[in-house]
């Protein structure tokens, strides 16, 4: 096919449009769908984090808004559902199991860490290099 022909130009334009769709539009639609499903699956009692970084427990869910309580239920703030960045469902005991596992891992890592109370004196590097040069 001749690179100067109009058919070749149209084929390149079509290929460019297909690449833009698969690299930009399709991933964004998948992300939007996942966000929409997450917001539809919210339940009262779940822990929510807003796009502004506010963490709280969901108290009430309306059609377009969510009421979140923070600081042990003293403050209640109403947000649009679209302002919720992530939701962590609570388990039957009312706490998140992942947080407990992470805390246990951190404790064991801290116990394994060596003590840094000893004074360490640096070795003199100059003597070895001088001896090697003389030989």
C-alpha positions in Angstrom: 0.0 0.0 0.0 1.3 3.5 -0.9 2.0 5.6 2.2 0.8 8.7 0.3 -2.7 7.3 -0.5 -5.8 8.6 1.3 -6.8 5.0 2.3 -3.5 4.6 4.2 -4.1 7.9 6.1 -7.6 6.7 7.1 -6.3 3.4 8.3 -3.7 5.2 10.5 -6.4 7.5 11.9 -8.6 4.5 12.7 -5.7 2.7 14.3 -5.0 5.8 16.4 -8.6 6.0 17.5 -8.6 2.4 18.5 -5.4 2.8 20.5 -6.8 5.9 22.3 -9.9 3.9 23.2 -8.0 0.9 24.7 -5.4 3.0 26.5 -7.5 5.9 27.9 -11.3 5.5 27.6 -11.7 1.8 28.5 -9.6 1.8 31.7 -11.4 5.0 32.9 -14.8 3.3 32.3 -13.7 0.2 34.3 -12.6 2.5 37.2 -15.9 4.4 37.1 -17.8 1.1 37.2 -15.8 -0.2 40.2 -16.4 3.1 42.1 -20.1 3.0 41.3 -20.4 -0.6 42.5 -18.4 0.2 45.7 -20.8 3.1 46.5 -23.9 1.0 45.9 -22.5 -1.8 48.2 -22.1 0.6 51.2 -23.9 -0.4 54.3 -24.6 1.3 57.6 -21.7 0.6 60.0 -19.0 0.3 57.3 -15.9 2.5 57.6 -15.6 5.1 54.9 -12.8 7.4 53.8 -13.7 10.6 51.9 -11.8 12.1 49.1 -10.8 14.8 51.6 -9.3 12.2 54.0 -12.0 12.2 56.6 -12.4 8.7 58.2 -15.6 7.7 59.9 -18.4 5.2 60.3 -21.4 5.3 58.0 -24.5 6.2 60.1 -27.2 6.8 57.4 -27.4 6.4 53.6 -29.8 8.5 51.5 -30.3 8.5 47.8 -27.5 10.9 47.0 -25.9 11.5 50.4 -24.2 9.6 53.2 -24.0 10.7 56.9 -20.6 9.8 58.5 -19.8 9.9 62.2 -16.3 10.7 63.3 -14.5 10.7 66.7 -16.5 8.1 68.5 -19.9 9.3 67.1 -19.7 12.9 68.4 -19.5 14.6 65.0 -21.8 13.7 62.2 -21.1 15.0 58.7 -23.2 14.6 55.5 -21.3 14.0 52.3 -22.4 13.3 48.7 -21.9 9.6 47.8 -19.5 10.7 45.1 -17.2 12.2 47.8 -16.6 8.7 49.2 -13.2 7.4 48.1 -13.2 4.0 49.7 -15.3 1.8 52.0 -14.1 -1.0 54.3 -16.8 -3.3 55.4 -16.8 -4.4 59.1 -16.8 -8.1 60.0 -19.1 -9.8 62.5 -17.0 -8.7 65.5 -17.1 -5.1 64.4 -13.5 -4.6 63.7 -11.3 -5.0 60.7 -9.2 -8.3 60.7 -6.6 -6.9 58.4 -5.7 -4.1 60.9 -5.1 -6.7 63.7 -2.8 -8.8 61.4 -0.8 -5.7 60.4 -0.4 -4.7 64.0 0.9 -8.2 65.0 3.4 -8.1 62.1 4.7 -4.8 63.1 5.2 -6.0 66.7 7.2 -9.1 65.6 9.3 -7.0 63.3 10.1 -4.6 66.1 11.1 -7.5 68.4 13.5 -8.8 65.7 15.2 -5.5 65.1 18.7 -5.4 66.6 19.5 -3.1 69.5 21.2 0.1 68.4 22.4 1.1 71.9 26.0 0.1 71.4 28.5 2.7 70.2 30.1 1.8 66.9 33.5 3.2 66.0 34.2 3.4 62.3 37.2 1.6 60.8 40.0 3.6 59.5 40.0 3.1 55.8 43.2 5.0 55.0 45.7 2.5 56.4 44.7 -0.5 54.2 44.8 1.5 51.0 48.2 2.9 51.8 49.6 -0.5 52.6 48.2 -1.9 49.3 49.8 0.9 47.3 53.3 0.2 48.8 53.2 -3.4 47.8 
